[in-house]
Amino acid sequence: MDEPGVVARVNIALVKESAKALLKLQKNTGLKKVDIVNRAIQLYEFIATELKEGRQVVVRGDDGHEVLVKIFM
């Protein structure tokens, strides 16, 4: 029986670095793996769209200092 709201299921194999990052995120956020992966995919799509439109990704610190994030897609 399908779960409510589930549109697609995927089975993925993570490289070591990604598996470590997933566990770290799970520990730091308290989220389930499925929620972290769902958010990561949505974030990736958002960033890809913004970059395609010619925009930049910038991280701003508490002190107002900005750093341009270089993302190669």
HTML snippet that shows the backbone in 3Dmol.js (N, CA, C, O; Angstrom):
<script src="https://3Dmol.org/build/3Dmol-min.js"></script>
<div id="view" style="width:600px;height:400px;position:relative"></div>
<script>
const pdb = `
ATOM      1  N   MET A   1       0.846  -1.179   0.000  1.00  0.00           N
ATOM      2  CA  MET A   1       0.000   0.000   0.000  1.00  0.00           C
ATOM      3  C   MET A   1       0.892   1.243   0.000  1.00  0.00           C
ATOM      4  O   MET A   1       1.877   1.316   0.735  1.00  0.00           O
ATOM      5  N   ASP A   2       0.531   2.214  -0.834  1.00  0.00           N
ATOM      6  CA  ASP A   2       1.304   3.455  -0.929  1.00  0.00           C
ATOM      7  C   ASP A   2       1.054   4.354   0.273  1.00  0.00           C
ATOM      8  O   ASP A   2      -0.027   4.363   0.863  1.00  0.00           O
ATOM      9  N   GLU A   3       2.087   5.107   0.611  1.00  0.00           N
ATOM     10  CA  GLU A   3       1.967   6.092   1.679  1.00  0.00           C
ATOM     11  C   GLU A   3       1.333   7.353   1.111  1.00  0.00           C
ATOM     12  O   GLU A   3       1.541   7.670  -0.060  1.00  0.00           O
ATOM     13  N   PRO A   4       0.559   8.083   1.920  1.00  0.00           N
ATOM     14  CA  PRO A   4      -0.033   9.327   1.439  1.00  0.00           C
ATOM     15  C   PRO A   4       1.045  10.309   0.996  1.00  0.00           C
ATOM     16  O   PRO A   4       2.035  10.506   1.701  1.00  0.00           O
ATOM     17  N   GLY A   5       0.860  10.917  -0.157  1.00  0.00           N
ATOM     18  CA  GLY A   5       1.787  11.933  -0.638  1.00  0.00           C
ATOM     19  C   GLY A   5       3.010  11.388  -1.344  1.00  0.00           C
ATOM     20  O   GLY A   5       3.802  12.167  -1.874  1.00  0.00           O
ATOM     21  N   VAL A   6       3.195  10.065  -1.371  1.00  0.00           N
ATOM     22  CA  VAL A   6       4.361   9.489  -2.039  1.00  0.00           C
ATOM     23  C   VAL A   6       4.070   9.391  -3.524  1.00  0.00           C
ATOM     24  O   VAL A   6       3.115   8.735  -3.940  1.00  0.00           O
ATOM     25  N   VAL A   7       4.907  10.054  -4.326  1.00  0.00           N
ATOM     26  CA  VAL A   7       4.726  10.067  -5.769  1.00  0.00           C
ATOM     27  C   VAL A   7       5.712   9.127  -6.455  1.00  0.00           C
ATOM     28  O   VAL A   7       5.371   8.490  -7.452  1.00  0.00           O
ATOM     29  N   ALA A   8       6.932   9.037  -5.927  1.00  0.00           N
ATOM     30  CA  ALA A   8       7.955   8.187  -6.532  1.00  0.00           C
ATOM     31  C   ALA A   8       8.845   7.599  -5.446  1.00  0.00           C
ATOM     32  O   ALA A   8       9.078   8.216  -4.406  1.00  0.00           O
ATOM     33  N   ARG A   9       9.327   6.415  -5.706  1.00  0.00           N
ATOM     34  CA  ARG A   9      10.285   5.778  -4.809  1.00  0.00           C
ATOM     35  C   ARG A   9      11.565   5.541  -5.591  1.00  0.00           C
ATOM     36  O   ARG A   9      11.527   5.169  -6.764  1.00  0.00           O
ATOM     37  N   VAL A  10      12.706   5.760  -4.930  1.00  0.00           N
ATOM     38  CA  VAL A  10      13.998   5.504  -5.558  1.00  0.00           C
ATOM     39  C   VAL A  10      14.881   4.733  -4.582  1.00  0.00           C
ATOM     40  O   VAL A  10      14.753   4.859  -3.364  1.00  0.00           O
ATOM     41  N   ASN A  11      15.766   3.946  -5.144  1.00  0.00           N
ATOM     42  CA  ASN A  11      16.755   3.219  -4.352  1.00  0.00           C
ATOM     43  C   ASN A  11      18.110   3.734  -4.813  1.00  0.00           C
ATOM     44  O   ASN A  11      18.457   3.592  -5.985  1.00  0.00           O
ATOM     45  N   ILE A  12      18.884   4.333  -3.906  1.00  0.00           N
ATOM     46  CA  ILE A  12      20.149   4.944  -4.299  1.00  0.00           C
ATOM     47  C   ILE A  12      21.317   4.342  -3.532  1.00  0.00           C
ATOM     48  O   ILE A  12      21.171   3.861  -2.409  1.00  0.00           O
ATOM     49  N   ALA A  13      22.476   4.385  -4.172  1.00  0.00           N
ATOM     50  CA  ALA A  13      23.720   3.970  -3.523  1.00  0.00           C
ATOM     51  C   ALA A  13      24.560   5.224  -3.331  1.00  0.00           C
ATOM     52  O   ALA A  13      24.900   5.898  -4.304  1.00  0.00           O
ATOM     53  N   LEU A  14      24.896   5.540  -2.099  1.00  0.00           N
ATOM     54  CA  LEU A  14      25.659   6.746  -1.799  1.00  0.00           C
ATOM     55  C   LEU A  14      27.149   6.441  -1.732  1.00  0.00           C
ATOM     56  O   LEU A  14      27.560   5.389  -1.243  1.00  0.00           O
ATOM     57  N   VAL A  15      27.952   7.378  -2.230  1.00  0.00           N
ATOM     58  CA  VAL A  15      29.394   7.270  -2.036  1.00  0.00           C
ATOM     59  C   VAL A  15      29.672   7.563  -0.561  1.00  0.00           C
ATOM     60  O   VAL A  15      28.827   8.121   0.139  1.00  0.00           O
ATOM     61  N   LYS A  16      30.850   7.186  -0.103  1.00  0.00           N
ATOM     62  CA  LYS A  16      31.202   7.287   1.315  1.00  0.00           C
ATOM     63  C   LYS A  16      30.986   8.697   1.871  1.00  0.00           C
ATOM     64  O   LYS A  16      30.417   8.857   2.951  1.00  0.00           O
ATOM     65  N   GLU A  17      31.439   9.722   1.133  1.00  0.00           N
ATOM     66  CA  GLU A  17      31.327  11.107   1.614  1.00  0.00           C
ATOM     67  C   GLU A  17      29.865  11.522   1.760  1.00  0.00           C
ATOM     68  O   GLU A  17      29.501  12.208   2.716  1.00  0.00           O
ATOM     69  N   SER A  18      29.033  11.106   0.813  1.00  0.00           N
ATOM     70  CA  SER A  18      27.611  11.447   0.883  1.00  0.00           C
ATOM     71  C   SER A  18      26.922  10.728   2.033  1.00  0.00           C
ATOM     72  O   SER A  18      26.067  11.305   2.704  1.00  0.00           O
ATOM     73  N   ALA A  19      27.289   9.474   2.262  1.00  0.00           N
ATOM     74  CA  ALA A  19      26.708   8.715   3.372  1.00  0.00           C
ATOM     75  C   ALA A  19      27.069   9.359   4.704  1.00  0.00           C
ATOM     76  O   ALA A  19      26.230   9.460   5.599  1.00  0.00           O
ATOM     77  N   LYS A  20      28.326   9.795   4.833  1.00  0.00           N
ATOM     78  CA  LYS A  20      28.758  10.484   6.058  1.00  0.00           C
ATOM     79  C   LYS A  20      27.994  11.791   6.241  1.00  0.00           C
ATOM     80  O   LYS A  20      27.540  12.107   7.341  1.00  0.00           O
ATOM     81  N   ALA A  21      27.856  12.546   5.153  1.00  0.00           N
ATOM     82  CA  ALA A  21      27.144  13.824   5.221  1.00  0.00           C
ATOM     83  C   ALA A  21      25.685  13.609   5.608  1.00  0.00           C
ATOM     84  O   ALA A  21      25.128  14.379   6.390  1.00  0.00           O
ATOM     85  N   LEU A  22      25.069  12.572   5.067  1.00  0.00           N
ATOM     86  CA  LEU A  22      23.678  12.270   5.395  1.00  0.00           C
ATOM     87  C   LEU A  22      23.528  11.944   6.877  1.00  0.00           C
ATOM     88  O   LEU A  22      22.609  12.438   7.531  1.00  0.00           O
ATOM     89  N   LEU A  23      24.419  11.121   7.408  1.00  0.00           N
ATOM     90  CA  LEU A  23      24.358  10.786   8.835  1.00  0.00           C
ATOM     91  C   LEU A  23      24.591  12.018   9.710  1.00  0.00           C
ATOM     92  O   LEU A  23      23.933  12.192  10.736  1.00  0.00           O
ATOM     93  N   LYS A  24      25.534  12.871   9.294  1.00  0.00           N
ATOM     94  CA  LYS A  24      25.810  14.102  10.046  1.00  0.00           C
ATOM     95  C   LYS A  24      24.587  15.015  10.046  1.00  0.00           C
ATOM     96  O   LYS A  24      24.227  15.577  11.080  1.00  0.00           O
ATOM     97  N   LEU A  25      23.951  15.161   8.885  1.00  0.00           N
ATOM     98  CA  LEU A  25      22.741  15.982   8.805  1.00  0.00           C
ATOM     99  C   LEU A  25      21.626  15.401   9.662  1.00  0.00           C
ATOM    100  O   LEU A  25      20.905  16.134  10.339  1.00  0.00           O
ATOM    101  N   GLN A  26      21.490  14.095   9.631  1.00  0.00           N
ATOM    102  CA  GLN A  26      20.460  13.444  10.435  1.00  0.00           C
ATOM    103  C   GLN A  26      20.693  13.704  11.920  1.00  0.00           C
ATOM    104  O   GLN A  26      19.753  13.989  12.663  1.00  0.00           O
ATOM    105  N   LYS A  27      21.947  13.606  12.344  1.00  0.00           N
ATOM    106  CA  LYS A  27      22.291  13.852  13.747  1.00  0.00           C
ATOM    107  C   LYS A  27      22.038  15.310  14.122  1.00  0.00           C
ATOM    108  O   LYS A  27      21.483  15.592  15.184  1.00  0.00           O
ATOM    109  N   ASN A  28      22.445  16.240  13.250  1.00  0.00           N
ATOM    110  CA  ASN A  28      22.344  17.668  13.559  1.00  0.00           C
ATOM    111  C   ASN A  28      20.930  18.227  13.455  1.00  0.00           C
ATOM    112  O   ASN A  28      20.602  19.208  14.123  1.00  0.00           O
ATOM    113  N   THR A  29      20.089  17.613  12.623  1.00  0.00           N
ATOM    114  CA  THR A  29      18.748  18.154  12.409  1.00  0.00           C
ATOM    115  C   THR A  29      17.645  17.351  13.079  1.00  0.00           C
ATOM    116  O   THR A  29      16.568  17.877  13.361  1.00  0.00           O
ATOM    117  N   GLY A  30      17.918  16.072  13.334  1.00  0.00           N
ATOM    118  CA  GLY A  30      16.877  15.209  13.877  1.00  0.00           C
ATOM    119  C   GLY A  30      15.870  14.755  12.831  1.00  0.00           C
ATOM    120  O   GLY A  30      14.861  14.131  13.161  1.00  0.00           O
ATOM    121  N   LEU A  31      16.147  15.067  11.572  1.00  0.00           N
ATOM    122  CA  LEU A  31      15.241  14.682  10.490  1.00  0.00           C
ATOM    123  C   LEU A  31      15.505  13.249  10.048  1.00  0.00           C
ATOM    124  O   LEU A  31      16.587  12.706  10.273  1.00  0.00           O
ATOM    125  N   LYS A  32      14.498  12.641   9.413  1.00  0.00           N
ATOM    126  CA  LYS A  32      14.657  11.319   8.823  1.00  0.00           C
ATOM    127  C   LYS A  32      15.457  11.449   7.528  1.00  0.00           C
ATOM    128  O   LYS A  32      15.475  12.506   6.897  1.00  0.00           O
ATOM    129  N   LYS A  33      16.114  10.361   7.148  1.00  0.00           N
ATOM    130  CA  LYS A  33      16.894  10.359   5.905  1.00  0.00           C
ATOM    131  C   LYS A  33      16.042  10.774   4.715  1.00  0.00           C
ATOM    132  O   LYS A  33      16.482  11.556   3.872  1.00  0.00           O
ATOM    133  N   VAL A  34      14.829  10.254   4.649  1.00  0.00           N
ATOM    134  CA  VAL A  34      13.956  10.571   3.518  1.00  0.00           C
ATOM    135  C   VAL A  34      13.668  12.070   3.447  1.00  0.00           C
ATOM    136  O   VAL A  34      13.601  12.634   2.355  1.00  0.00           O
ATOM    137  N   ASP A  35      13.498  12.717   4.594  1.00  0.00           N
ATOM    138  CA  ASP A  35      13.221  14.155   4.611  1.00  0.00           C
ATOM    139  C   ASP A  35      14.444  14.952   4.178  1.00  0.00           C
ATOM    140  O   ASP A  35      14.317  15.951   3.469  1.00  0.00           O
ATOM    141  N   ILE A  36      15.625  14.518   4.601  1.00  0.00           N
ATOM    142  CA  ILE A  36      16.861  15.198   4.205  1.00  0.00           C
ATOM    143  C   ILE A  36      17.063  15.081   2.703  1.00  0.00           C
ATOM    144  O   ILE A  36      17.397  16.063   2.040  1.00  0.00           O
ATOM    145  N   VAL A  37      16.863  13.881   2.162  1.00  0.00           N
ATOM    146  CA  VAL A  37      17.035  13.677   0.720  1.00  0.00           C
ATOM    147  C   VAL A  37      16.009  14.489  -0.064  1.00  0.00           C
ATOM    148  O   VAL A  37      16.353  15.104  -1.074  1.00  0.00           O
ATOM    149  N   ASN A  38      14.762  14.501   0.383  1.00  0.00           N
ATOM    150  CA  ASN A  38      13.734  15.301  -0.296  1.00  0.00           C
ATOM    151  C   ASN A  38      14.103  16.781  -0.313  1.00  0.00           C
ATOM    152  O   ASN A  38      13.980  17.441  -1.345  1.00  0.00           O
ATOM    153  N   ARG A  39      14.551  17.300   0.815  1.00  0.00           N
ATOM    154  CA  ARG A  39      14.941  18.712   0.886  1.00  0.00           C
ATOM    155  C   ARG A  39      16.162  18.993   0.018  1.00  0.00           C
ATOM    156  O   ARG A  39      16.240  20.037  -0.629  1.00  0.00           O
ATOM    157  N   ALA A  40      17.112  18.064   0.005  1.00  0.00           N
ATOM    158  CA  ALA A  40      18.323  18.243  -0.804  1.00  0.00           C
ATOM    159  C   ALA A  40      17.978  18.318  -2.287  1.00  0.00           C
ATOM    160  O   ALA A  40      18.531  19.146  -3.011  1.00  0.00           O
ATOM    161  N   ILE A  41      17.073  17.464  -2.741  1.00  0.00           N
ATOM    162  CA  ILE A  41      16.673  17.481  -4.151  1.00  0.00           C
ATOM    163  C   ILE A  41      15.982  18.794  -4.488  1.00  0.00           C
ATOM    164  O   ILE A  41      16.248  19.380  -5.537  1.00  0.00           O
ATOM    165  N   GLN A  42      15.103  19.260  -3.617  1.00  0.00           N
ATOM    166  CA  GLN A  42      14.408  20.522  -3.864  1.00  0.00           C
ATOM    167  C   GLN A  42      15.375  21.696  -3.869  1.00  0.00           C
ATOM    168  O   GLN A  42      15.250  22.602  -4.693  1.00  0.00           O
ATOM    169  N   LEU A  43      16.340  21.687  -2.953  1.00  0.00           N
ATOM    170  CA  LEU A  43      17.350  22.744  -2.912  1.00  0.00           C
ATOM    171  C   LEU A  43      18.208  22.719  -4.168  1.00  0.00           C
ATOM    172  O   LEU A  43      18.490  23.770  -4.744  1.00  0.00           O
ATOM    173  N   TYR A  44      18.625  21.536  -4.599  1.00  0.00           N
ATOM    174  CA  TYR A  44      19.439  21.386  -5.808  1.00  0.00           C
ATOM    175  C   TYR A  44      18.692  21.946  -7.020  1.00  0.00           C
ATOM    176  O   TYR A  44      19.273  22.660  -7.837  1.00  0.00           O
ATOM    177  N   GLU A  45      17.411  21.621  -7.130  1.00  0.00           N
ATOM    178  CA  GLU A  45      16.607  22.114  -8.252  1.00  0.00           C
ATOM    179  C   GLU A  45      16.494  23.633  -8.206  1.00  0.00           C
ATOM    180  O   GLU A  45      16.596  24.287  -9.244  1.00  0.00           O
ATOM    181  N   PHE A  46      16.287  24.204  -7.021  1.00  0.00           N
ATOM    182  CA  PHE A  46      16.190  25.651  -6.868  1.00  0.00           C
ATOM    183  C   PHE A  46      17.488  26.322  -7.301  1.00  0.00           C
ATOM    184  O   PHE A  46      17.468  27.283  -8.071  1.00  0.00           O
ATOM    185  N   ILE A  47      18.618  25.817  -6.805  1.00  0.00           N
ATOM    186  CA  ILE A  47      19.918  26.406  -7.141  1.00  0.00           C
ATOM    187  C   ILE A  47      20.195  26.268  -8.629  1.00  0.00           C
ATOM    188  O   ILE A  47      20.669  27.215  -9.256  1.00  0.00           O
ATOM    189  N   ALA A  48      19.908  25.100  -9.207  1.00  0.00           N
ATOM    190  CA  ALA A  48      20.132  24.892 -10.641  1.00  0.00           C
ATOM    191  C   ALA A  48      19.327  25.888 -11.466  1.00  0.00           C
ATOM    192  O   ALA A  48      19.828  26.427 -12.453  1.00  0.00           O
ATOM    193  N   THR A  49      18.091  26.130 -11.070  1.00  0.00           N
ATOM    194  CA  THR A  49      17.239  27.087 -11.783  1.00  0.00           C
ATOM    195  C   THR A  49      17.789  28.502 -11.662  1.00  0.00           C
ATOM    196  O   THR A  49      17.856  29.231 -12.652  1.00  0.00           O
ATOM    197  N   GLU A  50      18.182  28.893 -10.458  1.00  0.00           N
ATOM    198  CA  GLU A  50      18.729  30.237 -10.253  1.00  0.00           C
ATOM    199  C   GLU A  50      19.996  30.445 -11.076  1.00  0.00           C
ATOM    200  O   GLU A  50      20.156  31.487 -11.713  1.00  0.00           O
ATOM    201  N   LEU A  51      20.891  29.473 -11.070  1.00  0.00           N
ATOM    202  CA  LEU A  51      22.130  29.592 -11.838  1.00  0.00           C
ATOM    203  C   LEU A  51      21.847  29.644 -13.334  1.00  0.00           C
ATOM    204  O   LEU A  51      22.502  30.385 -14.068  1.00  0.00           O
ATOM    205  N   LYS A  52      20.881  28.868 -13.782  1.00  0.00           N
ATOM    206  CA  LYS A  52      20.497  28.872 -15.200  1.00  0.00           C
ATOM    207  C   LYS A  52      19.985  30.245 -15.615  1.00  0.00           C
ATOM    208  O   LYS A  52      20.180  30.666 -16.755  1.00  0.00           O
ATOM    209  N   GLU A  53      19.334  30.941 -14.693  1.00  0.00           N
ATOM    210  CA  GLU A  53      18.800  32.283 -14.955  1.00  0.00           C
ATOM    211  C   GLU A  53      19.871  33.362 -14.818  1.00  0.00           C
ATOM    212  O   GLU A  53      19.577  34.550 -14.954  1.00  0.00           O
ATOM    213  N   GLY A  54      21.106  32.958 -14.549  1.00  0.00           N
ATOM    214  CA  GLY A  54      22.207  33.914 -14.466  1.00  0.00           C
ATOM    215  C   GLY A  54      22.413  34.521 -13.086  1.00  0.00           C
ATOM    216  O   GLY A  54      23.185  35.468 -12.931  1.00  0.00           O
ATOM    217  N   ARG A  55      21.731  33.983 -12.091  1.00  0.00           N
ATOM    218  CA  ARG A  55      21.890  34.501 -10.737  1.00  0.00           C
ATOM    219  C   ARG A  55      23.073  33.835 -10.045  1.00  0.00           C
ATOM    220  O   ARG A  55      23.627  32.858 -10.548  1.00  0.00           O
ATOM    221  N   GLN A  56      23.454  34.369  -8.892  1.00  0.00           N
ATOM    222  CA  GLN A  56      24.566  33.840  -8.115  1.00  0.00           C
ATOM    223  C   GLN A  56      24.073  33.389  -6.744  1.00  0.00           C
ATOM    224  O   GLN A  56      23.041  33.850  -6.254  1.00  0.00           O
ATOM    225  N   VAL A  57      24.824  32.488  -6.144  1.00  0.00           N
ATOM    226  CA  VAL A  57      24.532  32.043  -4.783  1.00  0.00           C
ATOM    227  C   VAL A  57      25.551  32.702  -3.867  1.00  0.00           C
ATOM    228  O   VAL A  57      26.758  32.550  -4.053  1.00  0.00           O
ATOM    229  N   VAL A  58      25.053  33.440  -2.871  1.00  0.00           N
ATOM    230  CA  VAL A  58      25.909  34.186  -1.954  1.00  0.00           C
ATOM    231  C   VAL A  58      25.550  33.799  -0.520  1.00  0.00           C
ATOM    232  O   VAL A  58      24.374  33.690  -0.171  1.00  0.00           O
ATOM    233  N   VAL A  59      26.574  33.594   0.300  1.00  0.00           N
ATOM    234  CA  VAL A  59      26.364  33.320   1.724  1.00  0.00           C
ATOM    235  C   VAL A  59      26.781  34.561   2.491  1.00  0.00           C
ATOM    236  O   VAL A  59      27.881  35.080   2.299  1.00  0.00           O
ATOM    237  N   ARG A  60      25.884  35.043   3.374  1.00  0.00           N
ATOM    238  CA  ARG A  60      26.166  36.242   4.155  1.00  0.00           C
ATOM    239  C   ARG A  60      26.301  35.859   5.620  1.00  0.00           C
ATOM    240  O   ARG A  60      25.408  35.230   6.187  1.00  0.00           O
ATOM    241  N   GLY A  61      27.413  36.238   6.230  1.00  0.00           N
ATOM    242  CA  GLY A  61      27.647  35.967   7.643  1.00  0.00           C
ATOM    243  C   GLY A  61      26.906  36.952   8.529  1.00  0.00           C
ATOM    244  O   GLY A  61      26.342  37.933   8.045  1.00  0.00           O
ATOM    245  N   ASP A  62      26.911  36.688   9.820  1.00  0.00           N
ATOM    246  CA  ASP A  62      26.254  37.572  10.784  1.00  0.00           C
ATOM    247  C   ASP A  62      26.821  38.984  10.749  1.00  0.00           C
ATOM    248  O   ASP A  62      26.129  39.953  11.060  1.00  0.00           O
ATOM    249  N   ASP A  63      28.104  39.089  10.364  1.00  0.00           N
ATOM    250  CA  ASP A  63      28.752  40.398  10.300  1.00  0.00           C
ATOM    251  C   ASP A  63      28.488  41.134   8.990  1.00  0.00           C
ATOM    252  O   ASP A  63      28.999  42.234   8.780  1.00  0.00           O
ATOM    253  N   GLY A  64      27.691  40.530   8.107  1.00  0.00           N
ATOM    254  CA  GLY A  64      27.372  41.157   6.830  1.00  0.00           C
ATOM    255  C   GLY A  64      28.342  40.808   5.714  1.00  0.00           C
ATOM    256  O   GLY A  64      28.103  41.150   4.555  1.00  0.00           O
ATOM    257  N   HIS A  65      29.434  40.129   6.050  1.00  0.00           N
ATOM    258  CA  HIS A  65      30.422  39.731   5.040  1.00  0.00           C
ATOM    259  C   HIS A  65      29.796  38.696   4.104  1.00  0.00           C
ATOM    260  O   HIS A  65      29.201  37.716   4.554  1.00  0.00           O
ATOM    261  N   GLU A  66      29.938  38.927   2.799  1.00  0.00           N
ATOM    262  CA  GLU A  66      29.357  38.027   1.814  1.00  0.00           C
ATOM    263  C   GLU A  66      30.433  37.234   1.091  1.00  0.00           C
ATOM    264  O   GLU A  66      31.515  37.745   0.803  1.00  0.00           O
ATOM    265  N   VAL A  67      30.119  35.981   0.805  1.00  0.00           N
ATOM    266  CA  VAL A  67      31.018  35.104   0.067  1.00  0.00           C
ATOM    267  C   VAL A  67      30.235  34.508  -1.094  1.00  0.00           C
ATOM    268  O   VAL A  67      29.173  33.915  -0.902  1.00  0.00           O
ATOM    269  N   LEU A  68      30.767  34.669  -2.292  1.00  0.00           N
ATOM    270  CA  LEU A  68      30.158  34.074  -3.474  1.00  0.00           C
ATOM    271  C   LEU A  68      30.458  32.582  -3.475  1.00  0.00           C
ATOM    272  O   LEU A  68      31.614  32.174  -3.367  1.00  0.00           O
ATOM    273  N   VAL A  69      29.418  31.774  -3.598  1.00  0.00           N
ATOM    274  CA  VAL A  69      29.578  30.326  -3.616  1.00  0.00           C
ATOM    275  C   VAL A  69      29.682  29.880  -5.070  1.00  0.00           C
ATOM    276  O   VAL A  69      28.779  30.127  -5.869  1.00  0.00           O
ATOM    277  N   LYS A  70      30.778  29.230  -5.401  1.00  0.00           N
ATOM    278  CA  LYS A  70      30.976  28.728  -6.762  1.00  0.00           C
ATOM    279  C   LYS A  70      30.421  27.313  -6.835  1.00  0.00           C
ATOM    280  O   LYS A  70      30.884  26.412  -6.135  1.00  0.00           O
ATOM    281  N   ILE A  71      29.431  27.135  -7.684  1.00  0.00           N
ATOM    282  CA  ILE A  71      28.811  25.828  -7.864  1.00  0.00           C
ATOM    283  C   ILE A  71      28.905  25.474  -9.342  1.00  0.00           C
ATOM    284  O   ILE A  71      28.463  26.231 -10.206  1.00  0.00           O
ATOM    285  N   PHE A  72      29.476  24.333  -9.612  1.00  0.00           N
ATOM    286  CA  PHE A  72      29.615  23.880 -10.993  1.00  0.00           C
ATOM    287  C   PHE A  72      28.604  22.773 -11.232  1.00  0.00           C
ATOM    288  O   PHE A  72      28.614  21.742 -10.560  1.00  0.00           O
ATOM    289  N   MET A  73      27.734  23.006 -12.200  1.00  0.00           N
ATOM    290  CA  MET A  73      26.673  22.029 -12.465  1.00  0.00           C
ATOM    291  C   MET A  73      26.858  21.415 -13.818  1.00  0.00           C
ATOM    292  O   MET A  73      26.064  20.567 -14.224  1.00  0.00           O
TER     293      MET A  73
END
`;
const viewer = $3Dmol.createViewer("view");
viewer.addModel(pdb, "pdb");
viewer.setStyle({}, {cartoon: {color: "spectrum"}});
viewer.zoomTo();
viewer.render();
</script>
